[in-house]
Amino acid sequence: MTPDIKSIEKRTAQSWFEDGIWELGAGGLCAWLALYFLGQALAPAKSAFKFLFDVGFLPWFLLAGWFLPKIVRRLKQNLTYRRTGFVSYCRPEKKARTRKALIAGITAGLVSFGFAFLLTHQPVNFDPVPAVSGLAFTVVLVLMSFRTGAWRLILVAAAVAAAGTILSIEGWGGHFNLAAFYGLVGVALFVSGGVTLALYLRHNPVQSGEEE
């Protein structure tokens, strides 16, 4: 029998998201970026710190790209692989998939309509950057929820969209807005990942004879 490569790839992708560790890593990246933008906002104009922050985004980002994957891999090795191995997949029932797909479609439609309305009816002092960033995050999270079956990402997407909208209308503007936006996205991802990991560990205890 010829193996279904696409099915195997999909199951592998789904297993990567089942324990919530990916969200913890992504939340860490967002928190890291929030610290960068906060530092850029607080640094005095024409100071050495301001210059360093202005030219240091790429090294700051690359540093996160170096240490965060290491943390994620270590958590996977210590918490996930010893419990269920590298791939664990349980296909949901057709009714459940249809219901969740409908919810995702409605959520994406409402978010898109809301952002389009905001961009065409901008309030006074409207800052479009958080709204556009929120839209980009929302699209990515909704698409990932379809690809991986991690439907909780739709709730995260809704929270991200709300954060971007509120900050665009009532935020502080500039780098403070970006710091607040990435900080809130990080919090949403930490909550989602933390709850998911706690449930995963409860439902997948270590086999007897293995040490924690």
Backbone as ProteinMPNN parsed JSONL, in Angstrom:
{"seq_chain_A": "MTPDIKSIEKRTAQSWFEDGIWELGAGGLCAWLALYFLGQALAPAKSAFKFLFDVGFLPWFLLAGWFLPKIVRRLKQNLTYRRTGFVSYCRPEKKARTRKALIAGITAGLVSFGFAFLLTHQPVNFDPVPAVSGLAFTVVLVLMSFRTGAWRLILVAAAVAAAGTILSIEGWGGHFNLAAFYGLVGVALFVSGGVTLALYLRHNPVQSGEEE", "coords_chain_A": {"N_chain_A": [[0.848, -1.189, 0.0], [0.587, 2.173, -0.892], [1.955, 4.826, 0.9], [0.125, 7.578, 2.243], [1.35, 10.503, 1.724], [0.662, 13.203, 2.062], [-1.304, 13.027, 4.027], [0.199, 12.05, 6.153], [1.962, 14.2, 6.541], [0.137, 16.155, 7.309], [-0.866, 15.095, 9.695], [1.451, 15.123, 11.211], [1.892, 17.881, 11.395], [-0.393, 18.587, 12.844], [0.057, 17.227, 15.256], [2.11, 18.702, 16.288], [0.942, 20.914, 17.385], [-0.728, 20.089, 19.394], [-0.131, 20.142, 22.097], [0.171, 22.74, 23.015], [2.632, 23.955, 23.317], [3.799, 25.231, 21.176], [2.345, 27.629, 21.08], [3.233, 28.812, 23.438], [5.887, 29.317, 22.773], [5.517, 31.086, 20.593], [4.182, 33.102, 21.942], [6.25, 33.906, 23.601], [7.968, 35.042, 21.7], [6.4, 37.232, 20.858], [6.251, 38.664, 23.275], [8.942, 39.282, 23.545], [9.295, 40.982, 21.337], [7.561, 42.984, 22.159], [8.969, 44.043, 24.324], [11.108, 45.139, 22.94], [9.88, 47.201, 21.369], [8.823, 48.709, 23.431], [11.146, 49.574, 24.723], [12.165, 51.119, 22.636], [10.25, 53.102, 22.545], [10.561, 54.321, 25.023], [13.166, 55.204, 25.091], [15.243, 58.069, 25.224], [15.029, 60.749, 22.851], [17.451, 61.114, 20.281], [19.428, 59.913, 21.759], [22.024, 57.55, 22.779], [20.893, 55.101, 23.389], [18.482, 55.24, 21.978], [19.465, 55.236, 19.356], [20.65, 52.7, 19.29], [18.405, 51.055, 19.601], [17.037, 51.762, 17.267], [18.636, 50.725, 15.23], [18.881, 48.144, 15.959], [16.925, 46.184, 15.569], [16.97, 43.88, 13.87], [19.176, 42.228, 14.903], [18.048, 41.834, 17.483], [15.7, 40.418, 16.858], [16.802, 38.162, 15.579], [18.19, 37.053, 17.693], [16.105, 36.143, 19.319], [15.122, 34.254, 17.526], [17.105, 32.413, 17.751], [17.255, 31.467, 20.477], [14.592, 30.871, 21.315], [13.487, 28.68, 19.711], [15.127, 26.626, 20.727], [14.261, 26.447, 23.37], [11.612, 25.641, 22.956], [12.011, 23.155, 21.683], [13.282, 21.774, 23.76], [11.246, 21.694, 25.703], [9.396, 20.164, 24.279], [10.794, 17.736, 24.099], [11.026, 16.998, 26.801], [8.406, 16.996, 27.794], [6.46, 16.238, 25.87], [7.267, 14.266, 23.819], [7.985, 12.038, 25.33], [5.613, 11.163, 26.213], [3.589, 10.803, 24.159], [5.028, 10.337, 21.882], [6.315, 11.281, 18.627], [4.261, 11.743, 16.814], [0.847, 12.104, 17.099], [-2.455, 11.615, 16.499], [-5.812, 12.353, 16.245], [-8.608, 12.142, 14.456], [-11.228, 14.434, 14.244], [-14.842, 14.118, 14.515], [-17.063, 14.336, 11.651], [-19.226, 16.135, 11.915], [-18.348, 17.774, 13.971], [-16.102, 18.931, 12.763], [-17.322, 20.329, 10.7], [-18.926, 22.172, 12.114], [-16.971, 23.651, 13.501], [-15.535, 24.67, 11.368], [-17.467, 26.333, 10.289], [-17.773, 28.216, 12.351], [-15.191, 29.312, 12.295], [-15.187, 30.454, 9.738], [-17.237, 32.392, 9.98], [-16.12, 33.982, 12.007], [-13.761, 34.919, 10.721], [-14.945, 36.343, 8.641], [-16.421, 38.361, 10.004], [-14.323, 39.697, 11.316], [-12.811, 40.622, 9.117], [-14.709, 42.31, 7.922], [-15.045, 44.16, 9.987], [-12.478, 45.357, 10.168], [-12.264, 46.429, 7.592], [-14.321, 48.305, 7.702], [-13.34, 50.0, 9.709], [-11.036, 51.03, 8.487], [-12.114, 52.49, 6.436], [-13.718, 54.302, 7.702], [-12.307, 56.042, 9.512], [-11.742, 56.954, 12.865], [-11.03, 60.01, 14.723], [-7.575, 60.62, 15.296], [-6.867, 58.05, 14.685], [-4.885, 55.169, 14.649], [-3.566, 53.189, 12.298], [-1.78, 51.052, 12.389], [-1.787, 49.036, 14.579], [-4.3, 47.867, 13.979], [-3.989, 46.875, 11.359], [-1.861, 45.123, 11.835], [-3.158, 43.414, 13.622], [-5.076, 42.329, 11.895], [-3.431, 40.902, 10.119], [-2.275, 38.996, 11.875], [-4.621, 37.715, 12.652], [-5.577, 36.522, 10.269], [-3.481, 34.708, 9.756], [-3.62, 33.068, 12.064], [-6.221, 31.982, 11.867], [-6.002, 30.528, 9.468], [-4.045, 28.719, 10.273], [-5.475, 27.346, 12.205], [-7.247, 25.89, 10.639], [-5.483, 24.272, 9.205], [-4.148, 22.774, 11.151], [-6.035, 21.86, 12.934], [-6.196, 22.928, 15.417], [-8.397, 24.401, 16.932], [-8.714, 26.224, 18.926], [-7.144, 28.349, 18.325], [-8.67, 30.093, 16.938], [-10.086, 31.505, 18.856], [-7.935, 32.849, 20.001], [-7.267, 34.385, 17.79], [-9.538, 36.03, 17.626], [-9.217, 37.497, 20.006], [-6.819, 38.803, 19.413], [-7.596, 40.356, 17.214], [-9.457, 42.037, 18.471], [-7.743, 43.387, 20.262], [-6.034, 44.748, 18.485], [-7.882, 46.444, 17.218], [-8.931, 48.019, 19.346], [-6.601, 49.306, 20.283], [-5.926, 50.766, 18.036], [-7.919, 52.656, 17.981], [-8.117, 53.757, 20.577], [-5.556, 53.857, 21.595], [-2.082, 54.704, 22.456], [-0.522, 55.472, 20.396], [2.216, 55.338, 17.989], [5.292, 53.756, 18.979], [4.557, 52.882, 21.508], [2.0, 51.869, 21.119], [2.599, 49.646, 19.499], [4.164, 48.166, 21.276], [2.245, 47.62, 23.274], [0.407, 46.17, 21.734], [1.847, 43.834, 20.851], [2.464, 42.863, 23.354], [-0.09, 42.214, 24.377], [-0.9, 40.301, 22.506], [1.016, 38.385, 23.079], [0.222, 37.704, 25.703], [-2.309, 36.546, 25.195], [-1.532, 34.301, 23.682], [0.093, 32.992, 25.55], [-1.815, 32.342, 27.533], [-3.564, 30.646, 26.069], [-1.74, 28.634, 25.265], [-0.771, 27.788, 27.773], [-3.078, 26.784, 29.113], [-3.79, 24.749, 27.318], [-1.498, 23.112, 27.439], [-1.581, 22.317, 30.129], [-3.946, 20.768, 30.155], [-3.186, 18.838, 28.307], [-1.057, 17.533, 29.634], [-2.465, 16.486, 31.768], [-4.19, 14.659, 30.536], [-2.441, 12.955, 29.339], [-0.612, 11.229, 30.984], [2.708, 10.396, 32.219], [4.048, 7.212, 31.463], [3.944, 4.502, 33.754], [6.816, 3.816, 35.699], [8.497, 5.55, 34.433], [10.367, 8.493, 35.002], [9.42, 11.766, 36.089]], "CA_chain_A": [[0.0, 0.0, 0.0], [1.369, 3.402, -0.981], [1.618, 5.724, 2.013], [-0.448, 8.881, 1.917], [2.336, 11.454, 2.226], [-0.014, 14.42, 2.51], [-1.971, 12.736, 5.291], [1.24, 11.958, 7.173], [2.434, 15.558, 6.808], [-0.902, 16.874, 8.041], [-0.91, 14.571, 11.061], [2.635, 15.627, 11.898], [1.64, 19.293, 11.719], [-1.394, 18.652, 13.898], [0.624, 16.775, 16.515], [3.005, 19.745, 16.8], [0.152, 21.941, 18.058], [-1.692, 19.515, 20.319], [0.242, 20.326, 23.499], [0.192, 24.156, 23.376], [3.982, 24.485, 23.481], [4.048, 26.194, 20.095], [1.797, 28.929, 21.485], [4.123, 29.392, 24.447], [7.031, 29.864, 22.048], [5.079, 32.261, 19.844], [3.931, 34.145, 22.937], [7.552, 34.421, 24.01], [8.449, 35.936, 20.643], [5.622, 38.477, 20.923], [6.696, 39.39, 24.463], [10.282, 39.783, 23.21], [9.097, 42.141, 20.463], [6.949, 44.041, 22.969], [10.06, 44.673, 25.069], [11.877, 45.966, 21.996], [9.147, 48.421, 21.03], [8.721, 49.518, 24.641], [12.427, 50.241, 24.873], [12.272, 52.147, 21.604], [9.354, 54.202, 22.907], [11.032, 54.994, 26.234], [14.519, 55.741, 24.914], [15.236, 59.515, 24.905], [15.352, 61.102, 21.471], [18.842, 61.455, 19.966], [20.334, 59.289, 22.722], [22.687, 56.336, 22.298], [19.928, 54.007, 23.491], [17.553, 55.377, 20.857], [20.172, 54.795, 18.156], [20.801, 51.253, 19.364], [17.113, 50.439, 19.319], [16.675, 52.007, 15.873], [19.408, 49.871, 14.319], [19.056, 46.821, 16.544], [15.773, 45.274, 15.469], [17.332, 42.585, 13.272], [19.867, 41.385, 15.9], [17.091, 41.481, 18.545], [14.82, 39.386, 16.318], [17.6, 36.956, 15.333], [18.487, 36.455, 18.994], [14.919, 35.369, 19.679], [15.078, 33.111, 16.628], [18.104, 31.442, 18.174], [17.021, 30.804, 21.763], [13.227, 30.378, 21.519], [13.32, 27.304, 19.228], [15.797, 25.706, 21.633], [13.377, 26.243, 24.518], [10.467, 24.856, 22.49], [12.454, 21.767, 21.482], [13.538, 21.152, 25.062], [9.95, 21.396, 26.306], [8.832, 19.032, 23.542], [11.51, 16.516, 24.475], [10.788, 16.643, 28.202], [6.993, 16.89, 28.153], [5.582, 15.676, 24.847], [7.696, 13.051, 23.141], [8.033, 10.911, 26.261], [4.242, 10.742, 26.507], [2.845, 10.322, 22.993], [5.883, 10.193, 20.72], [6.42, 12.429, 17.734], [3.015, 11.977, 16.086], [-0.363, 11.567, 17.72], [-3.504, 12.282, 15.744], [-7.17, 11.826, 16.385], [-9.428, 12.917, 13.54], [-12.527, 14.728, 14.829], [-15.999, 13.707, 13.738], [-17.392, 15.236, 10.557], [-20.095, 17.204, 12.404], [-17.515, 18.703, 14.744], [-15.271, 19.683, 11.818], [-18.184, 21.274, 9.981], [-19.306, 23.228, 13.049], [-15.817, 24.493, 13.769], [-15.226, 25.4, 10.138], [-18.461, 27.395, 10.171], [-17.401, 29.241, 13.324], [-13.987, 29.977, 11.798], [-15.565, 31.29, 8.603], [-17.979, 33.548, 10.481], [-15.161, 34.833, 12.713], [-12.913, 35.59, 9.738], [-15.756, 37.318, 7.925], [-16.708, 39.502, 10.875], [-13.079, 40.444, 11.524], [-12.486, 41.33, 7.877], [-15.661, 43.404, 7.758], [-14.738, 45.181, 10.985], [-11.278, 46.101, 9.793], [-12.569, 47.228, 6.402], [-15.125, 49.449, 8.145], [-12.463, 50.928, 10.428], [-10.11, 51.692, 7.573], [-12.853, 53.424, 5.579], [-14.384, 55.285, 8.569], [-11.33, 56.19, 10.574], [-11.999, 57.975, 13.882], [-9.965, 60.984, 14.939], [-6.369, 60.052, 15.91], [-6.838, 56.61, 14.414], [-3.577, 54.624, 14.305], [-3.91, 51.958, 11.569], [-0.771, 49.991, 12.507], [-2.277, 47.875, 15.341], [-5.414, 47.221, 13.291], [-3.435, 46.098, 10.245], [-1.117, 44.017, 12.444], [-4.15, 42.479, 14.134], [-5.665, 41.624, 10.766], [-2.446, 39.936, 9.624], [-2.218, 37.907, 12.848], [-5.893, 36.993, 12.621], [-5.599, 35.675, 9.071], [-2.531, 33.61, 9.953], [-4.118, 32.157, 13.097], [-7.381, 31.254, 11.344], [-5.492, 29.55, 8.51], [-3.37, 27.666, 11.036], [-6.485, 26.525, 12.877], [-7.755, 24.942, 9.645], [-4.442, 23.328, 8.808], [-3.696, 21.926, 12.25], [-7.126, 21.388, 13.773], [-6.137, 23.592, 16.723], [-9.461, 25.387, 16.777], [-8.583, 27.26, 19.959], [-6.457, 29.497, 17.733], [-9.691, 31.045, 16.495], [-10.322, 32.381, 20.0], [-6.775, 33.732, 20.083], [-7.395, 35.334, 16.679], [-10.549, 37.02, 18.003], [-8.613, 38.378, 21.007], [-5.834, 39.637, 18.717], [-8.336, 41.339, 16.427], [-10.009, 43.03, 19.401], [-6.639, 44.205, 20.767], [-5.608, 45.655, 17.422], [-8.921, 47.452, 16.985], [-9.0, 48.943, 20.484], [-5.391, 50.129, 20.314], [-5.969, 51.709, 16.92], [-8.881, 53.721, 18.275], [-7.92, 54.381, 21.899], [-4.196, 53.625, 22.056], [-1.184, 55.827, 22.705], [0.158, 55.823, 19.165], [3.64, 55.089, 17.861], [5.877, 52.517, 19.482], [3.79, 52.418, 22.664], [0.932, 51.031, 20.597], [3.165, 48.367, 19.071], [4.539, 47.425, 22.482], [1.019, 47.119, 23.893], [-0.193, 45.165, 20.863], [2.581, 42.572, 20.941], [2.313, 42.362, 24.702], [-1.41, 41.588, 24.507], [-0.87, 39.065, 21.712], [1.785, 37.428, 23.865], [-0.608, 37.226, 26.813], [-3.326, 35.643, 24.635], [-0.877, 33.05, 23.316], [0.51, 32.325, 26.79], [-2.999, 31.76, 28.17], [-3.998, 29.513, 25.257], [-0.756, 27.569, 25.357], [-0.7, 27.273, 29.137], [-4.254, 25.951, 29.379], [-3.693, 23.554, 26.48], [-0.444, 22.242, 27.973], [-2.061, 21.731, 31.374], [-4.887, 19.708, 29.797], [-2.43, 17.778, 27.643], [-0.325, 16.776, 30.646], [-3.434, 15.749, 32.579], [-4.761, 13.562, 29.763], [-1.374, 12.087, 28.841], [0.395, 11.05, 32.049], [3.88, 9.592, 31.912], [3.826, 5.814, 31.745], [4.537, 4.031, 35.011], [8.204, 3.374, 35.557], [9.275, 6.665, 33.91], [10.479, 9.601, 35.929], [9.009, 13.081, 35.582]], "C_chain_A": [[0.888, 1.244, 0.0], [0.986, 4.35, 0.146], [1.081, 7.052, 1.516], [0.439, 9.965, 2.53], [1.66, 12.701, 2.775], [-0.704, 14.206, 3.85], [-0.964, 12.666, 6.427], [1.744, 13.351, 7.548], [1.422, 16.338, 7.635], [-0.967, 16.407, 9.488], [0.298, 15.053, 11.871], [2.449, 17.072, 12.31], [0.646, 19.422, 12.861], [-0.811, 18.247, 15.249], [1.516, 17.85, 17.128], [2.243, 20.766, 17.632], [-0.717, 21.39, 19.185], [-1.384, 19.813, 21.782], [0.334, 21.786, 23.933], [1.578, 24.763, 23.493], [4.325, 25.478, 22.375], [3.533, 27.571, 20.48], [2.657, 29.607, 22.542], [5.349, 30.007, 23.779], [6.669, 31.117, 21.266], [4.765, 33.42, 20.784], [5.222, 34.751, 23.449], [8.134, 35.371, 22.985], [7.723, 37.268, 20.68], [6.026, 39.313, 22.136], [8.074, 40.006, 24.231], [10.187, 41.029, 22.329], [8.461, 43.301, 21.224], [8.013, 44.78, 23.774], [10.886, 45.579, 24.165], [11.166, 47.281, 21.711], [8.95, 49.318, 22.25], [10.029, 50.267, 24.89], [12.613, 51.355, 23.862], [11.405, 53.354, 21.943], [9.892, 55.004, 24.085], [12.404, 55.641, 26.071], [14.454, 57.221, 24.554], [15.652, 59.771, 23.46], [16.818, 61.513, 21.357], [19.84, 60.915, 21.0], [20.973, 58.052, 22.104], [21.737, 55.142, 22.35], [18.936, 54.039, 22.327], [18.196, 54.882, 19.57], [20.297, 53.275, 18.137], [19.495, 50.53, 19.069], [16.717, 50.613, 17.852], [17.384, 51.052, 14.922], [19.454, 48.422, 14.789], [17.913, 45.854, 16.392], [16.177, 43.903, 14.932], [18.123, 41.715, 14.246], [18.942, 40.932, 17.029], [16.199, 40.334, 18.103], [15.578, 38.078, 16.11], [17.963, 36.261, 16.639], [17.319, 35.61, 19.479], [14.799, 34.125, 18.813], [16.099, 32.041, 16.971], [17.687, 30.716, 19.45], [15.601, 30.266, 21.946], [13.005, 28.98, 20.94], [14.003, 26.272, 20.116], [14.919, 25.395, 22.848], [12.19, 25.367, 24.13], [10.864, 23.394, 22.309], [12.696, 21.057, 22.808], [12.222, 20.794, 25.768], [9.282, 20.214, 25.616], [9.475, 17.72, 23.985], [11.144, 16.056, 25.88], [9.327, 16.362, 28.53], [6.152, 16.119, 27.146], [6.039, 14.323, 24.34], [7.735, 11.834, 24.057], [6.639, 10.391, 26.586], [3.568, 10.122, 25.293], [3.711, 10.152, 21.77], [5.831, 11.428, 19.846], [5.11, 12.75, 17.038], [1.862, 11.334, 16.836], [-1.546, 12.309, 17.135], [-4.825, 11.584, 15.957], [-8.097, 12.702, 15.548], [-10.79, 13.173, 14.165], [-13.659, 14.26, 13.93], [-16.377, 14.772, 12.711], [-18.261, 16.39, 11.026], [-19.295, 18.254, 13.167], [-16.663, 19.554, 13.811], [-16.101, 20.728, 11.087], [-18.573, 22.445, 10.865], [-18.152, 24.194, 13.3], [-15.417, 25.295, 12.543], [-16.202, 26.556, 9.935], [-18.143, 28.542, 11.125], [-16.19, 30.025, 12.842], [-14.322, 30.911, 10.639], [-16.3, 32.548, 9.038], [-17.033, 34.519, 11.187], [-14.297, 35.611, 11.734], [-13.693, 36.654, 8.972], [-16.049, 38.559, 8.745], [-15.466, 40.356, 11.112], [-12.724, 41.251, 10.282], [-13.415, 42.517, 7.655], [-15.357, 44.536, 8.732], [-13.527, 46.011, 10.621], [-11.519, 46.96, 8.561], [-13.374, 48.467, 6.775], [-14.25, 50.478, 8.851], [-11.571, 51.714, 9.479], [-10.82, 52.684, 6.653], [-13.606, 54.482, 6.371], [-13.485, 55.546, 9.794], [-11.731, 57.277, 11.561], [-10.828, 58.954, 13.964], [-8.813, 60.297, 15.687], [-6.284, 58.54, 15.736], [-5.436, 56.196, 13.985], [-3.791, 53.286, 13.612], [-2.955, 50.794, 11.827], [-1.26, 48.813, 13.358], [-3.417, 47.138, 14.645], [-4.92, 46.344, 12.146], [-2.643, 44.901, 10.78], [-2.075, 42.96, 12.986], [-4.797, 41.672, 13.037], [-4.718, 40.551, 10.244], [-2.352, 38.735, 10.564], [-3.483, 37.059, 12.776], [-5.965, 36.045, 11.441], [-4.689, 34.463, 9.254], [-3.068, 32.593, 10.957], [-5.321, 31.346, 12.62], [-6.935, 30.185, 10.353], [-4.795, 28.39, 9.23], [-4.372, 26.768, 11.745], [-7.081, 25.497, 11.924], [-6.725, 23.869, 9.34], [-4.121, 22.326, 9.91], [-4.821, 21.33, 13.084], [-7.101, 21.968, 15.173], [-7.133, 24.74, 16.726], [-9.443, 26.454, 17.86], [-7.892, 28.505, 19.415], [-7.443, 30.523, 17.2], [-10.027, 32.012, 17.627], [-9.162, 33.354, 20.19], [-6.862, 34.798, 18.991], [-8.415, 36.423, 17.007], [-9.993, 38.008, 19.024], [-7.604, 39.323, 20.367], [-6.527, 40.729, 17.903], [-8.91, 42.435, 17.322], [-8.918, 43.953, 19.924], [-6.182, 45.211, 19.726], [-6.601, 46.772, 17.178], [-8.95, 48.492, 18.098], [-7.787, 49.861, 20.518], [-5.359, 51.13, 19.164], [-6.865, 52.904, 17.221], [-8.508, 54.487, 19.537], [-6.495, 54.273, 22.425], [-3.383, 54.901, 22.203], [-0.463, 56.278, 21.438], [1.626, 55.426, 19.184], [4.078, 53.745, 18.429], [5.179, 52.0, 20.736], [2.654, 51.509, 22.219], [1.458, 49.659, 20.176], [3.574, 47.519, 20.268], [3.308, 46.83, 23.15], [0.397, 46.008, 23.057], [0.526, 43.828, 20.995], [2.52, 41.991, 22.347], [0.99, 41.644, 24.896], [-1.497, 40.297, 23.697], [-0.102, 37.987, 22.46], [0.981, 36.849, 25.014], [-1.652, 36.23, 26.311], [-2.718, 34.291, 24.28], [-0.413, 32.279, 24.551], [-0.677, 31.648, 27.468], [-3.457, 30.524, 27.406], [-3.031, 28.347, 25.386], [-0.676, 26.953, 26.743], [-1.859, 26.363, 29.477], [-4.176, 24.645, 28.592], [-2.648, 22.587, 27.012], [-0.893, 21.567, 29.263], [-3.031, 20.578, 31.095], [-4.172, 18.532, 29.144], [-1.702, 16.901, 28.663], [-1.271, 15.945, 31.513], [-3.944, 14.519, 31.845], [-3.712, 12.591, 29.234], [-0.299, 11.928, 29.91], [1.564, 10.212, 31.567], [3.61, 8.149, 32.299], [4.538, 5.406, 33.036], [5.938, 3.482, 34.764], [9.096, 4.457, 35.001], [9.284, 7.782, 34.922], [9.997, 10.873, 35.276], [10.238, 13.923, 35.331]], "O_chain_A": [[1.822, 1.351, 0.794], [-0.196, 4.647, 0.327], [1.53, 7.58, 0.499], [0.299, 10.302, 3.705], [2.04, 13.202, 3.834], [-0.695, 15.088, 4.709], [-1.222, 13.153, 7.527], [1.932, 13.652, 8.727], [1.788, 17.086, 8.542], [-1.105, 17.219, 10.402], [0.182, 15.352, 13.06], [2.796, 17.458, 13.426], [0.815, 20.262, 13.745], [-1.14, 18.847, 16.273], [1.666, 17.908, 18.348], [2.829, 21.417, 18.497], [-1.384, 22.166, 19.87], [-2.279, 19.745, 22.625], [0.554, 22.052, 25.114], [1.703, 25.962, 23.742], [5.05, 26.446, 22.603], [4.204, 28.575, 20.237], [2.796, 30.83, 22.546], [5.799, 31.084, 24.168], [7.416, 32.096, 21.27], [5.043, 34.577, 20.47], [5.296, 35.953, 23.702], [8.727, 36.39, 23.343], [8.348, 38.32, 20.548], [6.132, 40.535, 22.038], [8.339, 41.125, 24.672], [10.903, 42.007, 22.543], [8.778, 44.463, 20.97], [7.964, 46.004, 23.894], [11.311, 46.659, 24.578], [11.77, 48.351, 21.799], [8.913, 50.542, 22.124], [10.02, 51.451, 25.228], [13.155, 52.412, 24.186], [11.779, 54.492, 21.663], [9.707, 56.22, 24.149], [12.762, 56.535, 26.839], [13.688, 57.601, 23.668], [16.523, 59.087, 22.921], [17.353, 62.182, 22.24], [20.964, 61.408, 21.098], [20.541, 57.565, 21.059], [21.764, 54.278, 21.473], [18.593, 53.001, 21.762], [17.556, 54.189, 18.78], [20.08, 52.638, 17.106], [19.481, 49.516, 18.372], [16.126, 49.711, 17.259], [16.805, 50.618, 13.926], [20.002, 47.563, 14.098], [17.918, 44.797, 17.021], [15.772, 42.878, 15.48], [17.776, 40.546, 14.411], [19.029, 39.792, 17.486], [15.961, 39.394, 18.861], [15.064, 37.005, 16.427], [18.037, 35.033, 16.697], [17.507, 34.504, 19.985], [14.418, 33.06, 19.301], [15.977, 30.897, 16.535], [17.753, 29.488, 19.512], [15.417, 29.288, 22.671], [12.387, 28.15, 21.608], [13.509, 25.152, 20.247], [14.838, 24.253, 23.298], [11.804, 24.465, 24.874], [10.138, 22.495, 22.733], [12.358, 19.883, 22.963], [12.103, 19.721, 26.358], [8.677, 19.364, 26.269], [8.788, 16.725, 24.217], [10.972, 14.861, 26.121], [9.033, 15.582, 29.436], [5.219, 15.416, 27.535], [5.298, 13.343, 24.415], [7.537, 10.71, 23.595], [6.491, 9.313, 27.163], [3.026, 9.021, 25.389], [3.188, 9.846, 20.699], [5.363, 12.487, 20.266], [4.861, 13.907, 16.702], [1.91, 10.149, 17.166], [-1.627, 13.531, 17.266], [-4.923, 10.361, 15.857], [-8.343, 13.859, 15.887], [-11.454, 12.225, 14.582], [-13.466, 14.034, 12.735], [-16.058, 15.949, 12.872], [-18.062, 17.521, 10.583], [-19.527, 19.455, 13.032], [-16.51, 20.756, 14.031], [-15.659, 21.858, 10.878], [-18.554, 23.592, 10.418], [-18.341, 25.41, 13.309], [-15.011, 26.452, 12.651], [-15.817, 27.627, 9.467], [-18.235, 29.71, 10.746], [-16.15, 31.25, 12.958], [-13.806, 32.026, 10.564], [-16.029, 33.639, 8.536], [-17.125, 35.732, 10.994], [-14.115, 36.819, 11.887], [-13.172, 37.733, 8.687], [-15.94, 39.679, 8.247], [-15.54, 41.585, 11.111], [-12.376, 42.427, 10.381], [-12.976, 43.594, 7.251], [-15.399, 45.712, 8.37], [-13.546, 47.235, 10.752], [-11.038, 48.091, 8.487], [-13.144, 49.549, 6.235], [-14.392, 51.68, 8.627], [-11.375, 52.917, 9.648], [-10.196, 53.616, 6.146], [-14.086, 55.458, 5.794], [-13.868, 55.3, 10.938], [-12.028, 58.401, 11.155], [-9.779, 58.747, 13.354], [-9.043, 59.497, 16.594], [-5.691, 57.845, 16.56], [-4.86, 56.789, 13.073], [-4.167, 52.319, 14.275], [-3.291, 49.652, 11.512], [-1.16, 47.674, 12.903], [-3.492, 45.911, 14.715], [-5.373, 45.212, 11.98], [-2.743, 43.798, 10.243], [-1.841, 41.762, 12.833], [-5.046, 40.477, 13.2], [-5.137, 39.429, 9.96], [-2.348, 37.59, 10.112], [-3.42, 35.831, 12.834], [-6.368, 34.892, 11.591], [-5.073, 33.334, 8.948], [-2.978, 31.387, 10.725], [-5.432, 30.159, 12.928], [-7.431, 29.059, 10.39], [-4.938, 27.23, 8.843], [-4.148, 25.564, 11.873], [-7.389, 24.375, 12.325], [-7.062, 22.691, 9.231], [-3.853, 21.158, 9.63], [-4.594, 20.4, 13.858], [-7.885, 21.56, 16.03], [-6.765, 25.901, 16.546], [-10.098, 27.487, 17.719], [-8.035, 29.592, 19.975], [-7.096, 31.691, 17.029], [-10.231, 33.202, 17.388], [-9.368, 34.528, 20.499], [-6.569, 35.969, 19.233], [-8.194, 37.596, 16.706], [-10.253, 39.208, 18.936], [-7.533, 40.498, 20.724], [-6.096, 41.883, 17.903], [-8.857, 43.616, 16.979], [-9.126, 45.163, 20.025], [-5.966, 46.383, 20.036], [-6.212, 47.918, 16.955], [-8.988, 49.694, 17.836], [-7.924, 51.061, 20.754], [-4.819, 52.226, 19.312], [-6.604, 54.02, 16.773], [-8.572, 55.715, 19.568], [-6.25, 54.572, 23.594], [-3.901, 56.013, 22.095], [0.14, 57.351, 21.416], [2.211, 55.206, 20.244], [3.355, 52.75, 18.374], [5.206, 50.799, 21.001], [2.373, 50.497, 22.863], [0.837, 48.635, 20.462], [3.362, 46.307, 20.281], [3.32, 45.666, 23.549], [-0.086, 45.016, 23.602], [-0.112, 42.801, 21.226], [2.524, 40.772, 22.519], [0.947, 40.578, 25.511], [-2.094, 39.317, 24.143], [-0.505, 36.824, 22.479], [1.043, 35.648, 25.277], [-1.86, 35.186, 26.929], [-3.319, 33.25, 24.545], [-0.514, 31.053, 24.593], [-0.565, 30.511, 27.926], [-3.71, 29.478, 28.003], [-3.447, 27.206, 25.592], [-0.53, 25.738, 26.88], [-1.666, 25.296, 30.059], [-4.459, 23.571, 29.124], [-2.876, 21.378, 27.036], [-0.622, 20.384, 29.474], [-2.944, 19.528, 31.732], [-4.507, 17.374, 29.393], [-1.728, 15.674, 28.565], [-0.928, 14.842, 31.94], [-4.113, 13.458, 32.446], [-4.056, 11.52, 28.734], [0.81, 12.44, 29.753], [1.436, 9.42, 30.633], [3.012, 7.884, 33.342], [5.611, 5.919, 33.354], [6.205, 2.796, 33.778], [10.32, 4.339, 35.069], [8.297, 7.989, 35.628], [10.139, 11.056, 34.067], [10.123, 15.071, 34.9]]}, "name": "protein", "num_of_chains": 1, "seq": "MTPDIKSIEKRTAQSWFEDGIWELGAGGLCAWLALYFLGQALAPAKSAFKFLFDVGFLPWFLLAGWFLPKIVRRLKQNLTYRRTGFVSYCRPEKKARTRKALIAGITAGLVSFGFAFLLTHQPVNFDPVPAVSGLAFTVVLVLMSFRTGAWRLILVAAAVAAAGTILSIEGWGGHFNLAAFYGLVGVALFVSGGVTLALYLRHNPVQSGEEE"}
